[in-house]
Amino acid sequence: MSSTFDKVRTRIAPSPTGFLHLGTARTALFSWAYARHHGGEFVLRIEDTDVARSTQDSVDQIIAAMNWLGLNYDEGPIYQMQRLDRYQAVVEQLISEGKAYRCYATPEELDAMKEAQQARGEKKLYDRRWRPEPGKVLPAPPEGVKPVIRFANPVDGDVTWDDLVKGTITINNREIDDLIIVRTDGVPTYNFAVVVDDWDMRISHVFRGDEHINNTPWQINIFNALGAPLPQFGHLPIILGDDGQKLSKRRGAVSVTAYADGGYLPEAMLNYLARLGWSHGDDELFTAEQMVAWFDGSHLSKSPAQWDPAKLDWVNGHYLKQIDEGRLADLVVTQLKAKGIQATAEQVQPKVGLFKDRCATAAALADWLAMYFAPVMPSVEDLAAYITDAVRPALAVLAERLSAMTDWNKAGIQQALKETLAATGLKMPQLAVPVRVLVCGRSQTPSVDAVLEHFDKKKVLERLHSI
Ligand code: GLU
């Protein structure tokens, strides 16, 4: 680490224009783990300078998602819009040092400039018409035009950095122009505010998505103009959807909140996200503590990661089997509620053990447990296939035996089933499947005596008699 920083400090800097995107969550996780690994600090900064699109609701959602994932931050949330005075002061300093300047070019003039450049086959770059330069006479500022402020970018030479993920990246200053750093309304642009913030917040390592690689040369030039120490940058490759396209709302859930709502576990999500672009040997299942112990900034992949819902389900299923059943019951209660089904954790908890091995998520578990708390609706096909005239008398016998039971338990139910088979000459599946269809609303379940045991006897009898 550069000796200019006394400790590792990382940050996540989401724009509050929506939910916490999975890509941002992955960046947050890597930034957090890196800081924790080095005994450093992690900062949450809200980049809300896009005033028209930023909302408090989005900030709240982002914070809730960070909390859910357990990505605790040491400072923040720090809001950029509360730091306008600071940006203003830095801009004034840059202007006074000739490192930034007011530009009065109107949008129409800039359009004409770009058209002319295009006609000449040149790259469309701001032609520095308002940049003060030795020997250049600038026109008088036009009346009534509010200027933007531009950064006086070095006109030539290379910008080079050793990216923690991508390796050495070099961009020539001739490829980039004098960036607008403050808009006409006085609000700074991303590339400027981010530098002032990273400087002020003593950020030593910047992890972010690789869509920002093109911004980094400007930022490095601004850091240098300010005499600020350069953080190290690590640009993480994009996460692709399972169809190989960019993850997008149209192609499924892209927000952390949607997975929380869908009955996924935060430890599973964290574990799964960690493997998108990072590896530790062949390890697929590990805790947050292990990740922190291992995450030293190495083994970061240069190529895009692929979102794999089946793998996420596998990881989630793994944790679902392990967690405390009281916690699992609470999650199932929430999922049932979302389906409009009321149940208490006390009612749910004794039942989760029987089904959890078959489930990837708490939502899937709630699908199973719904039969205990809400009416079931066997399909027409199942009723036709299994509730036949041949089996009806056996169902009646079984109902009678169950009804006579004084102690409602698995062994007694098993006994009643066996006696019914003996009395009717049916085989177990010929009886058990119709019982499942009527009582559970589906033809396949765990062992039928174990499933029935968790019902009230009255409800089982009602459902057996419902034909
Ligand atoms: N607000 C930017 C984003 O959400 C932050 C980029 C950065 O980390 O510098 O993409």
Residues whose N, C-alpha, C, O or C-beta is under 5 A from the ligand:
A	BS01	LIG	A13 P14 S15 E47 V194 F207 R208
